Every structure is written in structure tokens, then in C-alpha cells.
């Protein structure tokens, strides 16, 4: 008669406490891997709502498949549980690094993304049923309630740790390796807790090797991320950091310094003056005496630099979400030189806050408002282009004041561009659109908005690109950029995000 599987004989003797701690770690690590995949997908592919929805849905589906497949395990549950834990450790721990490294190298990145998510979800789904079966000789009701309690508490821990601690302090790649180490460490601890004669020696060796590999990855995380980003950007990366809100990357090639937020180019030092002169001066040049200025976004201080060229300006309030961004451009000498120290100017007040919430509570009036948000690539940014937001900002514009909104490309995304004007008009603004050529971006659009008819002519200091005399052609639109009927961008429909994504997807395909 064949001898029974030794792992099957040890399933009752394995300490229940260690197994329940495993349930906590499994849940915490599994959710962290899920959040990592979702966040990386939104950084690299845009449209965070779509990426989070599809990644979470795929992960939960895979968990269901894993749970269903657990019924076919007839014996050796403990051995399989440990092996599953080690597989999750190596796949999940390396997942963030793999995704960053693969993005610039593979044509069909989504196959790699969802393949990793499916693998992790399947293994996590397999673990919980195995754990319950290993503990089946204890009181069933106590076992199920304890396992599920530890599982749910672990999920809560992950959901709090990820945005508040892990992203700002460890970054995505190091976080992946850290939780892979946690998975492997729990598996090794469980193996060592078994009676000496019943330990699974092969699994012990595998756990030690995996721990060593993941620890090496943790130490080299910054270098791995730099390799991935350098391959993706094609330029030397001189600064890279993940804040609570976004991934900031600076590249330099020769005399060209470029800023990327979540992989999207924000400016090139070679031609940013064209964008910022066009953004600021047509608005301030149409205000009789611009003294109090509000800048929403613009955490790089480059719009503020242009504002301070107007001699009558007394106070500038800049509201930008990310303190990492404003500190970087205030305290780094090369960047402060680029914005001419605008963020350290005594007339400047920097407020790090969500502009959507800040505008609802603000009371002051401003002679000019510069709205310089990133493009509406997802719904979290799209809300800053809605009629709800513009209605709040309208309260802050002084009589005779002028507002300007960066409005994406009227050539690449004309429906998106004219949606901004239509939405501003829906809350009572008069509008006037214009555009300028910026080599790094192509034809770029802006929208003036006021509570009165907008003057034809402006007066402002001449710049490297824009002068009061040369401004008039910017307001002429050829037929391929001409106005067209579009929806108002409302908070409950976010039509702008959809038309923006559709237009740029066609352009980049």
C-alpha cells in the first residue's frame, strides 16, 4: 500500500496562529499587487477609471477561477498552500518592476499587464479555500470567521497603507518587492514552524532563494525604475520621484530639460516660453490694472514667471495639488532659474490643495485667473473642466477681470477644445478662443473667458514669442480647427474625457 503524502499528515500539526497570520498577509499583499497594477496601468495608459475598473475586475474574476479550481486538490493542501504563497511572492513582488521594464519593449503591453493580474488573482483565489481546508479539523465556524476576518482586515490595511505610506515613501517598484518579501517570509516562517522531521526541505530552500532575489530587487529598485523610464522616454532621467498624487520625472538631453507627469510631457525648456507667454499675456493684457492674480495648477512656476513680468502685480496665489511639485521647482537651482524664482517671490502665496475643493471655499476676488491644469486624461482631472468647477471659479473673478484656460490642441482634438468654451459659456462667461504653435506639442489651444465682452486688443510686455502687435493671428482658426457643436462637460457625464481620449487615441495610433 502506497505511503500517504507527508504534507497531508502535517496539515493538522501546522500552528493555527501562523496560518491565520498568513491569511492576513495574503489579503494585504494581494490587494497591494492589485493596486500596483491598477496604478501603473493608469500611469502608463491613462484613463484611471478604465484601468482601475478593468484591472480590479480581472483580478476578482481570476480569484473566482482560483477558488473554483481548489476543489480539484485532493491532498497535500499545506504543501500546495506554501508553494502558492511562494509563487505569489515572486510574481507579485516582481510585478511592478516587470511592468515598467516591459512597457517600452513590448508592442501589446496589455497582454503582459492582464497576464500578471490573472496569475496573481488566480493564486490568491486558490489560497483562501486551501487555508480553510488545512484548518478544517478545528471548529468550522470559528475557522471560517477567523480566516475571513483576517482577510478583510488585511484588505483594509493595504488600502490605507498604499496611498498614505507606500506610494509616497517607497514608490511602486520598491513596494512590490517589499510585499513579495512579506509573502515569502510568511511562507518560510510557516515552514520553520512545522516539526523538524516534517519540514518540506525543497520549499524551505525555494523560500530562501526567493527572499534573496526579492531583497536584491528591493535594494536595486531605483535603478530598475530608472532603466525602465529611460527606455520609455529615450532621454537621460535626471530626477524621478513618486508623490502621493503622481509620478514626476525630469529628463535632460543637451540643453533640453523636460518634465513628465505620469508619463505625459508637461514642458520642454527649449520652447515652454511659447506656451506660457501665450497662456498668460493675452489675459493679463486685457485687464486695466492686474494686481491680484490667481493661478490654478502651474506648480512649475513658469506661468507665474510670466505673470510677474507685469509691473503692477502685487499678489499671486498659486493653488497646486502636489507639494512635491512646488517644492521641486522652488528649491532646485536649475528649475528655480527656469522660472526665475517665481515660487520664492515675496508676492507669491503657494497653496497645496485640490483646486476643485479650494474654489468652493475661496472668497477673494482676483483681477485675472490663469487655469493651467494638465489635459483631461481621466475623470479626476476632467472634473476641473466641468461647469460645476467653472461656476465656482466665476465667483472669484473680479468685475473687469479676465480668465484663461489651457484647452488642449484644437487641431488634434477639436471637439475637446471647443467643449471647454461651450462649458464656460454655459455658466455665463463670454469666451474667445486662440491657439499657438509650440514645437513640443504642436498646435495648442487656449480660451479667454470674462463676465463682459472681451476686448479685441491687449497691452503687455513683449516676450521672446508673443507681442501685443503679433497677437491677432492667434485668434484666427482655419476650417480644420473651426468651432463645432459639442456637449457641455458636466460632472455627471464627463463628456470631455471621452472625446479627448478618442481624439488622441486616433492621433497616436
C-alpha positions, 0 to 999 in steps of 0.5 A, spaced: 500 500 500 502 506 497 505 511 503 500 517 504 503 524 502 507 527 508 504 534 507 497 531 508 499 528 515 502 535 517 496 539 515 493 538 522 500 539 526 501 546 522 500 552 528 493 555 527 496 562 529 501 562 523 496 560 518 491 565 520 497 570 520 498 568 513 491 569 511 492 576 513 498 577 509 495 574 503 489 579 503 494 585 504 499 583 499 494 581 494 490 587 494 497 591 494 499 587 487 492 589 485 493 596 486 500 596 483 497 594 477 491 598 477 496 604 478 501 603 473 496 601 468 493 608 469 500 611 469 502 608 463 495 608 459 491 613 462 484 613 463 484 611 471 477 609 471 478 604 465 484 601 468 482 601 475 475 598 473 478 593 468 484 591 472 480 590 479 475 586 475 480 581 472 483 580 478 476 578 482 474 574 476 481 570 476 480 569 484 473 566 482 477 561 477 482 560 483 477 558 488 473 554 483 479 550 481 481 548 489 476 543 489 480 539 484 486 538 490 485 532 493 491 532 498 497 535 500 493 542 501 499 545 506 504 543 501 500 546 495 498 552 500 506 554 501 508 553 494 502 558 492 504 563 497 511 562 494 509 563 487 505 569 489 511 572 492 515 572 486 510 574 481 507 579 485 513 582 488 516 582 481 510 585 478 511 592 478 518 592 476 516 587 470 511 592 468 515 598 467 521 594 464 516 591 459 512 597 457 517 600 452 519 593 449 513 590 448 508 592 442 501 589 446 503 591 453 496 589 455 497 582 454 503 582 459 499 587 464 492 582 464 497 576 464 500 578 471 493 580 474 490 573 472 496 569 475 496 573 481 488 573 482 488 566 480 493 564 486 490 568 491 483 565 489 486 558 490 489 560 497 483 562 501 479 555 500 486 551 501 487 555 508 480 553 510 481 546 508 488 545 512 484 548 518 478 544 517 479 539 523 478 545 528 471 548 529 468 550 522 465 556 524 470 559 528 475 557 522 471 560 517 470 567 521 477 567 523 480 566 516 475 571 513 476 576 518 483 576 517 482 577 510 478 583 510 482 586 515 488 585 511 484 588 505 483 594 509 490 595 511 493 595 504 488 600 502 490 605 507 497 603 507 498 604 499 496 611 498 498 614 505 505 610 506 507 606 500 506 610 494 509 616 497 515 613 501 517 607 497 514 608 490 511 602 486 517 598 484 520 598 491 513 596 494 512 590 490 518 587 492 517 589 499 510 585 499 513 579 495 518 579 501 512 579 506 509 573 502 515 569 502 517 570 509 510 568 511 511 562 507 518 560 510 516 562 517 510 557 516 515 552 514 520 553 520 514 552 524 512 545 522 516 539 526 523 538 524 522 531 521 516 534 517 519 540 514 518 540 506 526 541 505 525 543 497 520 549 499 524 551 505 530 552 500 525 555 494 523 560 500 530 562 501 532 563 494 526 567 493 527 572 499 534 573 496 532 575 489 526 579 492 531 583 497 536 584 491 530 587 487 528 591 493 535 594 494 536 595 486 529 598 485 531 605 483 535 603 478 530 598 475 525 604 475 530 608 472 532 603 466 525 602 465 523 610 464 529 611 460 527 606 455 520 609 455 522 616 454 529 615 450 532 621 454 537 621 460 532 621 467 535 626 471 530 626 477 524 621 478 520 621 484 513 618 486 508 623 490 502 621 493 498 624 487 503 622 481 509 620 478 514 626 476 520 625 472 525 630 469 529 628 463 535 632 460 538 631 453 543 637 451 540 643 453 533 640 453 530 639 460 523 636 460 518 634 465 513 628 465 507 627 469 505 620 469 508 619 463 505 625 459 510 631 457 508 637 461 514 642 458 520 642 454 525 648 456 527 649 449 520 652 447 515 652 454 516 660 453 511 659 447 506 656 451 506 660 457 507 667 454 501 665 450 497 662 456 498 668 460 499 675 456 493 675 452 489 675 459 493 679 463 493 684 457 486 685 457 485 687 464 486 695 466 490 694 472 492 686 474 494 686 481 491 680 484 492 674 480 490 667 481 493 661 478 490 654 478 495 648 477 502 651 474 506 648 480 512 649 475 512 656 476 513 658 469 506 661 468 507 665 474 514 667 471 510 670 466 505 673 470 510 677 474 513 680 468 507 685 469 509 691 473 503 692 477 502 685 480 502 685 487 499 678 489 499 671 486 496 665 489 498 659 486 493 653 488 497 646 486 495 639 488 502 636 489 507 639 494 512 635 491 511 639 485 512 646 488 517 644 492 521 641 486 521 647 482 522 652 488 528 649 491 532 646 485 537 651 482 536 649 475 528 649 475 528 655 480 532 659 474 527 656 469 522 660 472 526 665 475 524 664 482 517 665 481 515 660 487 520 664 492 517 671 490 515 675 496 508 676 492 507 669 491 502 665 496 503 657 494 497 653 496 497 645 496 490 643 495 485 640 490 483 646 486 476 643 485 475 643 493 479 650 494 474 654 489 468 652 493 471 655 499 475 661 496 472 668 497 477 673 494 476 676 488 482 676 483 483 681 477 485 675 472 485 667 473 490 663 469 487 655 469 493 651 467 491 644 469 494 638 465 489 635 459 483 631 461 486 624 461 481 621 466 475 623 470 479 626 476 482 631 472 476 632 467 472 634 473 476 641 473 473 642 466 466 641 468 461 647 469 460 645 476 468 647 477 467 653 472 461 656 476 465 656 482 471 659 479 466 665 476 465 667 483 472 669 484 473 673 478 473 680 479 468 685 475 473 687 469 477 681 470 479 676 465 480 668 465 484 663 461 484 656 460 489 651 457 484 647 452 488 642 449 490 642 441 484 644 437 487 641 431 488 634 434 482 634 438 477 639 436 471 637 439 475 637 446 477 644 445 471 647 443 467 643 449 471 647 454 468 654 451 461 651 450 462 649 458 464 656 460 459 659 456 454 655 459 455 658 466 455 665 463 462 667 461 463 670 454 469 666 451 474 667 445 478 662 443 486 662 440 491 657 439 499 657 438 504 653 435 509 650 440 514 645 437 513 640 443 506 639 442 504 642 436 498 646 435 495 648 442 489 651 444 487 656 449 480 660 451 479 667 454 473 667 458 470 674 462 463 676 465 463 682 459 465 682 452 472 681 451 476 686 448 479 685 441 486 688 443 491 687 449 497 691 452 503 687 455 510 686 455 513 683 449 516 676 450 521 672 446 514 669 442 508 673 443 507 681 442 501 685 443 502 687 435 503 679 433 497 677 437 491 677 432 493 671 428 492 667 434 485 668 434 484 666 427 482 658 426 482 655 419 476 650 417 480 644 420 480 647 427 473 651 426 468 651 432 463 645 432 457 643 436 459 639 442 456 637 449 457 641 455 462 637 460 458 636 466 460 632 472 455 627 471 457 625 464 464 627 463 463 628 456 470 631 455 474 625 457 471 621 452 472 625 446 479 627 448 481 620 449 478 618 442 481 624 439 488 622 441 487 615 441 486 616 433 492 621 433 497 616 436 495 610 433 
